[in-house]
């Protein structure tokens, strides 16, 4: 059951990150991948500055912040 929740939170976080950064989504699988990876990046980044968000909403926001960072770096590397 936890994997299903992780996938749902990752999908939502990836979608939010792509909406904030680009204004559109990357499809279900792309949003899940970006959201889950964004969760790792977001927790690491927010942990470095001492901010920890709890609960489902915190997980979604942390994943979305990390997704924006990943999408920004992806855009810098692959312009075009």
N, C-alpha and C positions, 0 to 999 in steps of 0.2 A: 504494500500500500504506500510505503514511503517513496518508492520510485515514481509512482503515479503523481504524488504531490510535488516531488522535485521537478518532474517534467512539466506539470501545469504551471508551477511558479516560474520555471525557466522560460516557458512559452510567453507568459504574460510579461515578465521582465524584459525579454528580448524584444517583444513587440513595443513596449513602452520606450525602450532605448532607441529602437529604430525610428519611432515616431518623433522623438525629441531630436534625434540627430539628423535624420534625412526626410522625415515627413511621410514615410511609407514603410511597410513591413517587408520582410524577406521570405515570406512563406512560413508555414508551420515548422518545418524541420530547421530552417535557418534561424528562426526566432528561438527555438528551443536550444540550439547549440550556442547561439550568442548569449542567451539569457543564463544558461548554466555556467558558461565560462565567465560571464559578467558577474555572477555571484561570487566566484573565487576572487576575481580581480577587485570587486567592490568591497568584500570583507577584508582583504589584505590592505587596500588603500584606506578605507575608513578606520581600520584598526591602527594604522600608522599614525593617524591624527587623533586617535582616542575616542572615536564615535562608534558605538555599537547599537544597532537597531534590532529590537526583538520582535517576535511574532511573525505572522504571515505578511503583514503589510511591510514590516521592516525588511523581510527577505526579498520581497518584490522590489522595494525601493533600492535596496543595496544592489540587487541584480541589475536593475535598470541603470544605476549609476555606473556600474562596471561595464555594462553593455555599451553605454555612450563612450566610455574610455576606449574600449576595444574597437568600436566603429570609427572613432576619431583616428586611432593609430592605423587601422586598416586603410582609411581614406588617405592618410599621409603617405603610406607605403605604395599603394596602388592607385595613384591619381589617374583617372581616365577611364 
